[in-house]
C-alpha cells in the first residue's frame, strides 16, 4: 500500500469515527434545536441596530424601537443554554429508546440544580432567588452541556435497567409515562442536588464558576486563537478532499466553543460594549462558508464561466452557480471534481486558509468590525451576510477582498485544469 493510500485510509477511518460519534451527533442536533429561535431573535436585533438608523429617525423613536425589539433577542439568543440542555436531554433519550420529553425536562432541571439563584444588581449587591441571564447563556453553556449529558445518560440507564414503577395497561399513557420516569428522575436529580451542596464548600461556591474557570475559559482561549482557527479550516478542507463532510465533522467538535464566543459578542453588542472575540460561530460561517460554501468556491464558479474555455467545466459551473450563490457547493465539489483531484488540491486547501488569515488580521487591526454575535443564516449570499454579521458595510467589503484572494490562488490551477479538459475534448471530437 502506497503512502497516499495509507493516508487516505487513515483519514477516512478518523472521519467516519467522528461522524458516527454519539456525543457529537447529539450535540449537533441540540444546537440545531435553537436555530429557528435564534434566527428570529437575530432578525429583530438587526432591525433594532440597523446601520445609520440613528440618522433616519429621532432618538426617542430609536429608543422605543430598541425597547420593543430587544426582548426578542433576550428571550432567544441570550438564553441559548436552555435550548441546548433541552436538546441534549431529548436526543440522548431518543438514542437510548426512552421517553425523550422527560429526558429533556430532567436534563434542564439538572442544569438548574447546579445554577446559583443569585445575581448582582447595579450596585453590586447580591439578590437572592433570581436567575441571571448570563448563566442561561454564554457563561453557563459548558455547565449546561456537561450536566445535561450526565443527567440524560443516567436517566436513560436507570429506565433501561427497569428501575421504574410499572402501571397497569388500563392507565392512560401520559400517567403511565410519568410514573415510569418518577424513580429515574428522583435518583438523577438527587445526585445533582448533592453536587450543588458539595460545590458550596469549594473556593468557587458553585459548579458554574468552577467549570467556567477550569474548563470553559481555557477551551475558549484555545478555540478563539488564530492557530486553532487555521487548523480547523485546514482540517475541513483536507477532509472534504477525501470525500468526507469536513464541515460537519469539525463543527460538531468546535461548535460549542464557537457558539459560546458568539454569545459573549452578542451580550457585549447589546450592552454597547467592545466586542471581545474575533473568532466565533459567525466569523466561521460568514467569512469561510459564506463565500460560496466550504472552500469559498463561488469565485471559482465565476472564474470558470468568465475565463475558462472547456465546455465540460462551463457546464459544471452553470449547474453549480445557482446553488453556489446560496453557499451550497456540493455540485462543484463532486462535479469539477474537487474530491481526490490532485490538480486542484493545493488551491482547495490553501485558499481558505489564506483568506481566513486575511479576515482575522483585518478584524484584529480594526479595519473591519468584529461580528456582533447576531445569527446570520449560512445560506445568506456573499456581501449581504458580511454586512449583517458585522453590522457594517466593511464586512461585505472584506468578503469581496477574500474572494479576490481565492481567485488569485485558484486561477493558475484552473487554467491547468482547463487546458487538460480542452485537450481531451478536442481528442474526443477527432
C-alpha positions in Angstrom: 0.0 0.0 0.0 1.4 3.4 -1.0 1.8 6.4 1.3 -1.2 8.1 -0.4 -3.4 5.1 0.1 -2.4 4.8 3.8 -3.2 8.5 4.3 -6.5 8.1 2.5 -7.4 5.1 4.6 -6.4 6.8 7.9 -8.4 10.0 7.2 -11.4 8.0 6.1 -11.4 6.0 9.3 -10.9 9.0 11.5 -13.7 11.0 9.7 -16.1 8.0 9.9 -15.5 7.7 13.7 -16.1 11.4 14.3 -19.2 11.4 12.1 -20.7 8.5 13.9 -19.8 9.6 17.4 -23.0 9.6 19.5 -22.0 12.6 21.7 -21.1 14.8 18.7 -24.2 13.8 16.8 -26.4 14.7 19.8 -24.6 18.0 20.4 -25.0 18.9 16.7 -28.8 18.2 16.8 -29.2 20.0 20.2 -27.7 23.2 18.8 -29.9 23.0 15.7 -32.9 23.0 18.1 -32.2 26.6 18.8 -31.7 27.6 15.2 -35.1 28.9 14.3 -35.4 30.7 17.6 -32.0 32.5 17.3 -32.8 33.5 13.7 -36.0 35.2 15.0 -34.0 37.0 17.7 -31.3 37.9 15.2 -33.7 39.5 12.8 -35.2 41.7 15.5 -31.7 42.6 16.7 -30.6 43.5 13.2 -33.6 45.8 12.7 -33.1 47.5 16.1 -29.4 48.1 15.3 -29.5 48.7 11.6 -26.6 50.9 10.3 -27.3 54.6 10.1 -30.8 54.1 11.7 -29.9 56.9 14.2 -29.6 59.3 11.2 -33.1 58.4 9.8 -35.3 58.5 12.9 -35.3 60.6 16.1 -33.5 59.4 19.3 -36.9 58.9 21.0 -38.2 56.7 18.2 -34.9 54.8 18.1 -35.1 54.1 21.9 -38.7 53.0 21.6 -37.8 50.7 18.7 -34.9 49.1 20.7 -37.1 48.7 23.8 -39.7 46.9 21.7 -37.4 44.6 19.7 -34.6 43.8 22.1 -36.6 41.4 24.3 -36.8 39.1 21.2 -33.1 38.6 21.4 -33.0 38.2 25.2 -35.8 35.6 25.0 -34.0 33.5 22.4 -30.3 34.1 21.8 -29.3 35.2 25.3 -30.7 32.0 26.9 -29.3 29.6 24.3 -28.1 27.2 27.0 -31.7 26.5 27.9 -32.4 25.1 24.4 -29.1 23.2 24.3 -30.0 21.5 27.6 -33.4 20.5 26.4 -32.0 19.3 23.1 -29.3 17.2 24.7 -31.8 15.6 27.1 -34.3 15.0 24.3 -31.9 13.5 21.7 -29.9 11.5 24.2 -33.1 9.9 25.5 -34.3 9.2 21.9 -31.0 7.5 21.1 -31.4 5.3 24.2 -35.0 4.5 23.4 -36.6 6.1 26.4 -39.2 8.8 26.7 -37.4 11.9 25.3 -39.7 14.5 26.7 -38.9 13.5 30.3 -35.2 13.2 29.3 -35.3 16.9 28.2 -37.0 18.1 31.3 -34.7 16.1 33.6 -31.6 17.4 31.8 -32.8 21.0 32.1 -33.6 20.7 35.8 -30.2 19.1 36.4 -28.6 22.2 34.9 -30.8 24.4 37.1 -29.8 22.5 40.2 -26.2 23.4 39.5 -27.1 27.1 38.8 -26.8 29.7 41.6 -30.1 31.5 42.2 -28.3 34.8 42.9 -27.3 37.8 40.8 -25.7 41.1 41.4 -27.7 44.3 40.9 -26.4 47.6 39.5 -24.9 48.5 42.9 -23.1 45.2 43.2 -25.4 43.8 45.9 -26.4 40.1 45.6 -30.1 39.4 45.2 -31.4 36.0 46.2 -33.9 33.8 44.3 -33.2 35.2 40.8 -31.7 33.6 37.7 -29.0 35.6 35.9 -29.4 35.8 32.1 -25.7 35.2 31.7 -25.9 31.9 33.5 -28.5 30.8 30.9 -26.3 32.0 28.0 -22.6 32.1 27.4 -21.3 31.7 30.9 -23.5 28.6 31.6 -23.0 26.8 28.2 -20.5 24.2 29.3 -22.2 23.6 32.6 -25.4 23.0 30.6 -23.8 20.6 28.2 -22.0 18.6 30.9 -24.9 18.4 33.3 -27.4 17.6 30.5 -25.3 14.7 29.1 -24.8 13.2 32.6 -28.4 13.6 33.6 -29.8 12.2 30.3 -27.5 9.2 30.2 -28.2 8.5 33.9 -32.0 8.8 33.4 -31.9 6.5 30.3 -29.6 4.0 32.1 -32.0 3.7 35.0 -35.1 3.3 32.8 -33.3 0.7 30.6 -32.5 -1.3 33.8 -36.2 -1.3 34.6 -35.8 0.5 37.9 -39.2 2.0 37.3 -42.8 1.9 38.5 -45.0 -0.3 36.2 -48.6 0.8 35.8 -51.5 -1.4 34.6 -52.3 -1.2 30.8 -55.6 0.5 31.7 -53.8 3.6 33.0 -53.7 6.5 30.4 -50.3 6.6 28.6 -49.5 10.1 29.9 -50.0 9.0 33.6 -48.1 5.7 33.0 -45.1 7.5 31.4 -45.0 9.9 34.4 -44.8 7.1 36.9 -42.1 5.3 34.7 -40.0 8.5 34.9 -40.5 9.0 38.6 -37.8 6.9 40.1 -35.2 7.7 37.4 -35.9 11.4 37.9 -35.6 11.3 41.6 -32.3 9.4 41.6 -30.8 11.5 38.8 -31.8 14.9 40.3 -30.8 13.8 43.8 -27.3 13.3 42.5 -27.2 16.9 41.2 -28.7 18.3 44.4 -25.8 16.6 46.3 -23.3 18.0 43.7 -24.8 21.5 44.3 -24.2 21.1 48.0 -20.7 19.8 47.6 -19.7 22.9 45.4 -20.8 25.2 48.2 -17.8 24.0 50.2 -15.3 24.7 47.4 -13.5 28.0 46.7 -15.8 28.6 43.7 -19.0 28.3 45.6 -20.9 26.7 42.7 -20.4 24.5 39.7 -20.8 27.3 37.2 -17.8 29.3 38.3 -15.7 26.1 38.7 -16.4 24.9 35.1 -16.1 28.4 33.7 -12.7 28.9 35.2 -11.2 25.4 34.9 -12.7 24.2 31.6 -14.7 26.7 29.6 -12.2 29.7 29.7 -9.2 27.6 28.7 -11.1 26.0 25.8 -12.5 29.3 24.6 -9.0 30.9 24.7 -7.7 28.0 22.6 -10.7 28.0 20.2 -10.7 31.7 19.5 -6.9 31.8 18.8 -5.6 32.2 15.2 -3.6 28.9 15.2 -6.6 26.7 16.2 -8.8 28.5 13.7 -6.5 28.0 10.8 -6.0 24.4 11.9 -9.8 23.9 11.9 -10.1 25.3 8.4 -7.2 23.2 7.2 -8.8 20.1 8.6 -12.2 20.9 6.9 -10.5 21.2 3.6 -8.4 18.1 3.9 -11.5 16.0 5.0 -13.5 17.3 2.1 -10.7 16.5 -0.3 -11.1 12.9 0.7 -14.8 13.0 0.3 -15.8 13.5 3.9 -18.1 16.3 5.0 -15.4 18.3 6.9 -17.8 21.0 8.0 -20.0 18.6 9.9 -17.1 16.7 11.4 -15.1 19.7 12.6 -18.1 21.9 13.6 -19.5 19.1 15.7 -16.3 19.3 17.8 -15.8 23.1 17.9 -19.4 24.5 17.7 -19.8 24.6 21.5 -16.8 26.8 21.7 -17.7 29.0 18.7 -21.3 29.4 19.8 -20.2 30.4 23.3 -17.9 33.0 21.9 -20.7 34.3 19.7 -22.9 34.7 22.8 -20.2 36.7 24.5 -20.1 39.1 21.5 -23.9 39.3 21.4 -24.0 40.3 25.1 -21.4 42.9 24.6 -23.1 44.2 21.4 -26.4 44.6 23.2 -24.7 46.3 26.1 -22.9 48.7 23.8 -19.5 47.4 24.9 -16.4 46.5 23.0 -16.8 43.1 21.3 -14.3 40.6 22.8 -13.9 37.8 20.2 -12.7 37.9 16.6 -13.3 34.2 16.1 -16.8 32.8 16.8 -19.6 31.0 15.0 -20.5 34.0 12.8 -16.9 34.6 11.8 -16.5 30.9 10.7 -19.8 30.9 8.8 -19.7 34.3 7.3 -16.1 34.6 6.3 -15.5 31.0 5.2 -18.7 29.1 4.3 -20.4 32.4 3.4 -18.2 32.8 0.3 -19.9 30.1 -1.7 -19.7 27.1 0.6 -16.9 25.1 2.0 -13.7 26.1 0.2 -15.1 29.6 -0.8 -15.9 28.3 -4.3 -18.3 30.9 -5.6 -15.5 32.9 -7.2 -14.2 29.6 -8.7 -17.5 29.1 -10.4 -17.5 32.7 -11.7 -13.9 32.3 -12.9 -14.8 29.2 -14.9 -17.7 30.9 -16.5 -15.7 34.0 -17.4 -12.2 32.8 -18.2 -12.2 29.1 -19.0 -12.8 27.5 -22.4 -13.7 23.9 -21.6 -17.3 23.1 -22.3 -17.3 20.5 -19.6 -16.1 22.9 -17.0 -18.5 25.6 -18.1 -21.4 23.1 -17.9 -20.4 22.2 -14.3 -20.2 25.9 -13.4 -23.6 26.7 -15.0 -25.2 23.9 -13.0 -23.4 24.9 -9.8 -23.9 28.7 -10.0 -27.5 29.0 -8.6 -26.6 26.8 -5.5 -23.2 28.5 -5.0 -24.9 31.9 -4.6 -26.6 30.5 -1.5 -23.3 28.8 -0.3 -24.3 25.2 -1.4 -21.3 23.9 -3.3 -21.6 20.1 -3.4 -22.2 20.3 -7.2 -18.7 21.9 -7.6 -17.1 19.6 -5.1 -18.3 16.4 -6.9 -18.8 17.8 -10.4 -15.5 19.5 -11.1 -14.4 17.3 -9.2 -12.5 18.5 -6.2 -12.6 15.3 -4.3 -9.3 13.4 -4.9 -8.3 15.7 -7.7 -4.6 16.3 -7.3 -4.5 19.1 -9.9 -6.5 21.4 -7.6 -5.6 20.0 -4.2 -3.3 23.0 -3.4 -5.7 25.8 -4.1 -8.6 23.9 -2.4 -6.6 23.6 0.8 -4.5 26.8 0.6 -7.0 29.4 -0.5 -9.5 29.2 2.5 -6.6 29.2 5.0 -5.1 32.4 3.4 -8.5 34.1 3.1 -9.4 33.3 6.7 -6.0 34.7 7.9 -6.7 37.9 6.0 -10.1 38.2 7.6 -8.6 37.7 11.1 -5.9 40.3 10.5 -8.4 42.8 9.1 -10.5 42.5 12.2 -7.6 42.4 14.7 -6.2 45.6 13.2 -9.6 47.4 13.5 -10.1 47.8 9.7 -13.2 45.7 9.8 -15.6 45.5 12.8 -15.9 42.2 14.6 -19.0 40.0 14.2 -21.7 41.0 16.6 -23.0 37.6 17.5 -26.2 38.1 15.5 -27.0 34.8 13.9 -26.9 35.1 10.1 -28.2 32.0 8.1 -25.2 30.4 6.4 -27.2 30.5 3.1 -27.3 34.3 3.0 -25.5 35.5 -0.2 -22.0 36.9 0.0 -21.6 40.7 0.7 -25.1 40.8 2.4 -24.0 38.2 5.0 -20.8 40.2 5.7 -22.8 43.4 6.4 -25.4 41.7 8.6 -22.7 39.8 10.6 -20.6 42.9 11.4 -23.4 45.5 11.3 -21.1 47.4 8.9 -20.5 47.8 5.2 -16.9 46.8 5.7 -17.9 43.3 6.5 -19.2 42.9 2.9 -16.1 44.6 1.5 -13.9 42.1 3.4 -15.8 39.2 1.8 -15.1 40.7 -1.7 -11.4 41.0 -0.8 -11.4 37.4 0.3 -12.9 36.4 -3.0 -10.2 38.2 -4.9 -7.6 36.3 -2.9 -9.2 33.0 -3.6 -9.4 33.9 -7.3 -5.7 34.7 -7.5 -4.7 31.5 -5.8 -7.1 29.3 -7.9 -6.6 30.9 -11.3 -3.3 29.2 -12.5 -4.6 25.8 -11.3 -7.9 26.4 -13.1 -6.0 27.2 -16.3 -4.1 24.0 -16.0 -7.3 22.0 -15.4 -9.0 23.9 -18.3 -6.1 23.2 -20.7 -6.3 19.5 -19.9 -10.0 19.4 -20.3 -9.9 21.3 -23.7 -7.2 18.8 -24.9 -9.4 15.8 -24.0 -12.5 17.4 -25.6 -10.5 18.0 -28.9 -9.3 14.4 -28.9 -12.8 13.1 -28.4 -14.1 15.2 -31.3 -11.4 13.9 -33.6 
